[in-house]
Amino acid sequence: LRPVAISLAPGDLLVQYSDGLLEAARADGAHFGTCGVYGAMLGRADLPLAELVEGVAADVRAWAGGVPGDDLTVLALM
């Protein structure tokens, strides 16, 4: 581990998430994946952060048909 500093400009959005989002699977085994996560986030980039986080989690739960088998952790900063 090493510290990293970044600067956010007005309007920038930083989102971190756990692998549980990527690995959430449907009954047929298809994972939500990077494209699913990016699509869920980009579609909500203009919303308040709480709505973005809740919306992404709702999309993952819907994909997985309920409660995914792993954690759903999403952190959004503006």
Residue pairs with C-beta under 8 A, 6 or more apart in sequence:
6 14
8 14
8 77
8 78
11 78
12 78
13 45
13 76
13 77
13 78
14 76
14 77
14 78
15 41
15 52
15 74
15 75
15 76
15 77
16 74
16 75
17 37
17 56
17 73
17 74
17 75
18 70
18 71
18 72
18 73
18 74
19 70
20 60
20 68
20 70
20 71
20 72
20 73
21 32
21 36
21 37
21 56
21 60
21 72
21 73
21 74
22 31
22 32
22 33
22 34
22 37
23 31
23 32
23 68
23 69
23 70
24 31
24 32
24 60
24 61
24 63
24 64
24 68
24 69
24 70
24 72
25 31
25 32
25 64
25 68
25 69
26 63
26 64
26 65
27 65
32 59
32 60
32 63
32 64
36 59
36 60
36 63
37 56
40 55
40 56
40 59
40 60
41 52
41 56
43 55
44 51
44 52
44 55
44 56
45 52
47 55
49 76
49 77
49 78
52 76
53 74
53 75
53 76
56 74
57 72
57 74
60 68
60 72
61 67
61 68
61 72
